[in-house]
Amino acid sequence: MADKVRDISEEVSDRWKDTYRDAELNVRKLRIAAEEGLHHTRKRIKSRPIAALSVAASGGFLLGGLVGMLTGRRRRWL
């Protein structure tokens, strides 16, 4: 009985270590991908600042309109 419990404990411990190692690897890959994406975004903003500004303003306008519609104003302008 004690051997069986020890074997199960070792198996659980090994699986936990493997899972933790995989999670660490995925976090590293995600960080690298995020850094590359950020670098690419900065490069695009520097090369086309007016386009970047217009995209950001349009996104803010659309998001504000969506939030306004979802909060449900009773009075309509039309």
Secondary structure, 3 states (H helix, E strand, C coil): CHHHHHHHHHHHHHHHHHHHHHHHHHHHHHHHHHHHHHHHHHHHHHHCHHHHHHHHHHHHHHHHHHHHHHHCCCCCCC
